[in-house]
Amino acid sequence: MDEQHEVAIFARERALLDAFHHFHIFGSLSTALAMLEEHHDALDLETLVAYAARLEIGAVAKRVGWALERLGASETLLAPLRSCPGRGDIPLDPHRPARGRHNSAWGVIENLDNGA
């Protein structure tokens, strides 16, 4: 197959958001984080943030915002995610013990094996 016959069947940003939202399907949140880190230069991060804010799930917004901040995203980009409502501190990975550093800026417990 060549470029003339290729057809995109999904938006990369939406697929990445699904990895943050349904990360249990992808194995763990670490997979979503690795995907973002590896491909952030090729993504439209404003679109990713817009999708995450539109989803209106505070835990997803917190995880995406936390991850983008680690990559050096601007406060302007992060602002829509900061305004998403959320209840209390949530573990980055709810399938792991809720022990780790509490990041009060995002309301997350950094409980990933990689020392996040």
C-alpha positions as CSV (number, residue, x, y, z in Angstrom):
1,M,0.0,0.0,0.0
2,D,1.3,3.5,-0.7
3,E,0.4,7.0,0.6
4,Q,-2.3,7.5,-2.1
5,H,-4.2,4.5,-0.7
6,E,-3.8,5.1,3.0
7,V,-6.9,6.1,5.0
8,A,-6.8,7.3,8.6
9,I,-9.5,5.4,10.5
10,F,-9.2,7.3,13.8
11,A,-7.9,10.5,15.2
12,R,-4.6,9.9,17.0
13,E,-5.6,12.3,19.8
14,R,-8.8,10.5,20.4
15,A,-7.0,7.1,20.4
16,L,-4.6,8.5,23.0
17,L,-7.4,9.9,25.1
18,D,-9.0,6.4,25.0
19,A,-5.7,5.0,26.4
20,F,-6.0,7.4,29.3
21,H,-9.7,6.7,29.8
22,H,-9.7,3.0,29.3
23,F,-6.1,2.2,30.2
24,H,-7.1,-1.2,31.6
25,I,-7.7,-2.3,28.0
26,F,-4.2,-1.2,27.0
27,G,-2.6,-3.0,30.0
28,S,-1.9,0.0,32.3
29,L,-1.7,3.7,32.4
30,S,2.0,3.3,31.7
31,T,1.1,2.4,28.1
32,A,-0.8,5.7,27.7
33,L,2.1,7.7,29.3
34,A,4.6,6.0,27.0
35,M,2.5,6.7,23.9
36,L,2.2,10.4,24.8
37,E,5.9,10.7,25.6
38,E,6.9,9.0,22.3
39,H,4.5,10.8,20.0
40,H,3.7,14.2,21.6
41,D,5.6,16.0,18.9
42,A,3.3,14.5,16.2
43,L,0.0,15.2,18.1
44,D,-2.2,18.2,18.2
45,L,-2.1,18.7,21.9
46,E,-4.8,21.4,21.8
47,T,-7.1,18.8,20.3
48,L,-6.2,16.2,22.9
49,V,-6.9,18.7,25.7
50,A,-10.2,19.7,24.1
51,Y,-11.3,16.0,23.8
52,A,-10.3,15.4,27.5
53,A,-12.2,18.5,28.7
54,R,-15.3,17.6,26.6
55,L,-15.3,14.1,28.1
56,E,-16.1,15.7,31.5
57,I,-14.5,13.0,33.6
58,G,-12.3,14.6,36.2
59,A,-10.0,11.6,36.7
60,V,-9.1,11.5,33.0
61,A,-8.6,15.3,32.9
62,K,-6.3,15.0,35.9
63,R,-4.2,12.2,34.4
64,V,-3.9,13.9,31.0
65,G,-3.0,17.2,32.6
66,W,-0.5,15.7,34.9
67,A,1.2,13.8,32.0
68,L,1.3,16.9,29.8
69,E,2.7,19.0,32.5
70,R,5.5,16.5,32.9
71,L,6.3,17.0,29.2
72,G,6.6,20.8,29.7
73,A,3.1,21.9,28.4
74,S,2.3,25.5,28.8
75,E,-0.2,26.7,31.4
76,T,-2.4,28.0,28.6
77,L,-2.7,24.5,27.2
78,L,-3.3,23.0,30.6
79,A,-5.9,25.5,31.8
80,P,-9.0,23.7,30.4
81,L,-8.0,20.5,32.2
82,R,-7.4,22.4,35.5
83,S,-11.0,23.7,35.4
84,C,-12.5,20.2,35.0
85,P,-14.2,19.2,38.3
86,G,-12.9,16.3,40.3
87,R,-13.4,14.8,43.7
88,G,-10.3,14.5,45.9
89,D,-7.0,13.0,45.1
90,I,-7.2,10.0,42.7
91,P,-4.4,7.5,42.1
92,L,-2.9,7.8,38.7
93,D,-3.4,4.0,38.4
94,P,-6.4,2.9,40.4
95,H,-5.3,-0.8,40.0
96,R,-2.3,-0.2,42.2
97,P,-2.1,0.8,45.9
98,A,-3.0,4.4,46.5
99,R,0.5,5.1,47.9
100,G,2.9,7.6,46.6
101,R,3.6,11.3,46.3
102,H,0.4,13.5,46.4
103,N,0.5,16.0,43.6
104,S,-1.9,18.7,44.9
105,A,-1.7,20.7,41.7
106,W,-3.5,17.9,39.8
107,G,-5.1,16.1,42.7
108,V,-3.4,12.8,41.9
109,I,-1.4,10.2,43.8
110,E,1.7,9.3,41.9
111,N,1.5,5.6,42.4
112,L,3.3,4.3,39.2
113,D,6.1,1.8,39.4
114,N,8.5,4.0,37.3
115,G,8.9,6.5,40.1
116,A,6.6,9.0,38.5
